[in-house]
């Protein structure tokens, strides 16, 4: 009997470890499209994208697909997703054609979600509406950061659904500074930058038409993206952008 109980305990533990942290009502999951495949040399999208996908899938809340070509914006196929996650960043890739721009803007404007990670705000430098969509953008020659360092991310909106239960935390990362833009945003977390001598927004949200946009400019590499607080926040951002609510623990 003692051996049986021991075996039963081990079996139950295995089930709990393998089970997701969250179960969707009726089995319905949020459909997520991660768009990646382009970045500057300092950012290894081939390393960070699998981390982001695994982080979302382990919650049990999301059904995740990955596209390595931003040309997907030209297709109406994006409309079958609830939220798009941008995990890219580049200077010299041409702007999408007009109908692709409209597709992406309408996707969010009509009520769906968008999550912009790290350097995504550097892309399409001549496309003004893209900067407005993301709330704040990296402008070449203006925006920047100092040397990578360990700093404290301060939670500024602890009652926001994305941040509930999360305290200030430390991270070793780039601290993006002097991002540009004047559309209204709600800053959820920030840090003081020696580069700009100002408190800089690091995690924030905004409305775009009927849709929701969540930004997280942390995440220079895969090591940062394995930070438990980073992962918890990103998963909540994706859920919030898709639904306007957060049910993840």
Secondary structure by P-SEA (a helix, b strand, c coil): caaaaaaaaaaaaaaaaacccccccccbbbbbbbbbccccccccaaaaaaaaaaaaaaacccbbbbbcccccccccccccccbbbbcccccccccccaaaaaaaaaacccccbbbbcccccccccccaaaaaaacbbbcccccccccbbbbbbccccccccccccccccccccccccccccccbbbbcbbbbbcccccccccccccccccbbbbbbcccccccccccaaaaaaaaaaaaaaaccccccc
